Amino acid sequence: MDKLLSQIQSPHDLQSLTTEQLEQLAGEMREAMCQLLGTRSAHFASNLGVVELTLALHTTFDFSRDRLIWDTGHQIYPHKMVTGRYHRFHTIRTKGGLMGYPNPAESPYDLFMTGHAGCSISTAIGLKCGDDLLRPNENRYVVAVIGDGAFPSGIVSEAMNHAGWLKKRLIVVLNDNRMSICQRVGGIAEYFDRLRMAPLYSGIKHEVYNLLSKVPLVGNSMERLLDQLRDAVKAGMLGGMLFEELGFRYLGPVDGHNIAQLQKYLKMVKQFPGPVLLHVVTQKGHGFPPAEEDPRTFHAPAPFQRINGTEVAFKKTGSTRCYTEVARDAILKEMERNDRVVVITAAMCQGNMLEPVRDRFPDRYFDVGICESHAVGFAAGLAKAGLRPIVDIYSTFLQRAYDQIFQEAALQNLPIVFMMDRAGVVGADGPTHHGVFDIAYFRHFPNVTVLAPGDADELAAMLEFALQEDGPVAIRYPKATATVVTRPYSPIERGRAEWITHGRHGTIVCCGALLSACAEAVKQLASEGIQFGLVNARFVKPLDSELICRVIQESPAVVTVEEAALQAGFGSAVLEAANDAGLNTSHVRRLGIPDQFVEHAERDELLADLGLTPEGISEVCRAMVPHAVPGSVRPLSGNLSVARRQA
Ligand SMILES: Cc1ncc(C[n+]2csc(CCOP(=O)(O)OP(=O)(O)O)c2C)c(N)n1
């Protein structure tokens, strides 16, 4: 099944292959991806769609010296297979195995570690300028491949604007498959659709249009006729005018599954002396009918078995509810209750599980595309107009909107709720996707409230609380099964933590959904005769300084726990509060993400490595009370139990 593929050690091995052999290789690469999906979830449909493009690129350029950037990077699998990594392909997205995104540590053919969309043209034009300054005689080609979903990102306009003006030789390949993860949205999407309808345009017809524009119009009917004629000619001939006006040569649309044709046009764009955009039309999921038919489900599907060529059976995953679903249901409930509540997603309808919200409230649901900064600016406008916007964006992608959080949300003190899904370690997607910096990038802004629910019940209660606040509120929750820590009810009150149990050897102060792990740790310790209390912080900001300072004064050992970067995180806030109150903090330990990027692996594996499991937490607590005598303490007063939330 991998007769040719197993021979490919580097792109140099592709050069001697005929078109027929390359087509056979494409089939083998697709088969390797199908086999992978038999074992684990991975990006699939986007990768199936770029197999021929990958082969055409590697046979037209020499990327051991030329430069290639895959935008976002989730469609990197075929590239990995032909750049010496096929023998390790089966390890992709596993601990210690290949990353699911580009990784310069794996191969010199991967230039940047990426995972966030839209940056390819900026880095590509930077590489071009760098090479021109440092290696003026080497004449390296620079190619950025960007999807139509990523293209509307703000940074792409900034890069196109700059590149068009610099007029340097830069090749942008627009991989247009008419899809983001879900249906793509926006005016640029419609523009691409019009371009796809037009016959191949190569820039030469520009002059014809200019001539036609100069035809004088006489009388009404003649005017209409000429208008129609001009529209027809425009559609047919003026593909890519937008890019041409920006200083790019536009070429396309070209069939992205025809290797010979792709090679021909890639060779052609090599000849252009300035920036050029090659519009390549591909099909997401190409070559595997179920993925062709439903590219949304097959973007990153659950593992499946092939039944026959057209059907698959997805492997069963647990039926437990996750925090994303709990958040979505809470959003739905609030939208039912209050018709001023609106929700904004940045191209992540599927990831945020917002389909029921979109279908139920189409007028109050906004998908802005992969444009997180715009999402926040837009929310600010909605809030100013009197609505109650909920910005539902993954923690890692909301980083894009840092300045809008500052200026449009915090500085104006506008009532915007940020639902930060996937806050914490996310698992196999790895360093580009872990949402561990949001506490740091939110808590230093005045006016902002930052909340971390300890369990699923609190998440809904916090959203209700947040929608009654007058300023911006951020709520962070992880990509995890929703748990409930059973305990007496206590309402969410502004700036108030929850002291769940007391313990005379020490106290764990937990920020967020690791509360269940902390509760388990407390139990484990109690069974050994070590008595730790448990505080659920609830608020990162405003911090319950009064309660926290009492804990630090009264407890012989204090351990803060957060699934976030320790630098500028929750534990830092605790230390700041204690320092402001003049307290000794030598008995305070902070558990969280140290000052390093976290690798890719299953979430449970990462939490274990980080010591953020019941065992890891209790180990630290145990080490802080070396002289505790087993059996000499009172049993826990509280009655804690952890329940998995059922779907
Ligand atoms: C800044 C940012 N926001 C959201 C995402 C999530 N995301 C990953 S791939 C993708 C769709 C990309 O669409 P496109 O560029 O057309 O590539 P395709 O998958 O269609 O090949 C999205 C929204 C991301 N990676 N980065």
The ligand as a Gaussian input file, in Angstrom:
#p B3LYP/6-31G(d) Opt

LIG

1 1
 C       -6.420000      32.474000      14.994000
 C       -7.121000      31.162000      14.786000
 N       -8.458000      31.098000      14.960000
 C       -9.103000      29.922000      14.785000
 C       -8.417000      28.799000      14.415000
 C       -9.133000      27.456000      14.299000
 N       -9.057000      26.923000      12.937000
 C       -8.168000      25.979000      12.580000
 S       -8.256000      25.554000      10.977000
 C       -9.529000      26.622000      10.722000
 C      -10.145000      26.719000       9.371000
 C       -9.143000      27.165000       8.379000
 O       -9.753000      27.233000       7.128000
 P       -8.854000      27.333000       5.849000
 O       -7.779000      28.316000       6.068000
 O       -9.733000      27.559000       4.684000
 O       -8.162000      25.918000       5.755000
 P       -8.823000      24.513000       5.354000
 O       -8.990000      23.746000       6.621000
 O      -10.123000      24.788000       4.684000
 O       -7.843000      23.898000       4.453000
 C       -9.868000      27.290000      11.899000
 C      -10.968000      28.244000      12.045000
 C       -7.023000      28.922000      14.263000
 N       -6.270000      27.869000      13.952000
 N       -6.422000      30.103000      14.434000

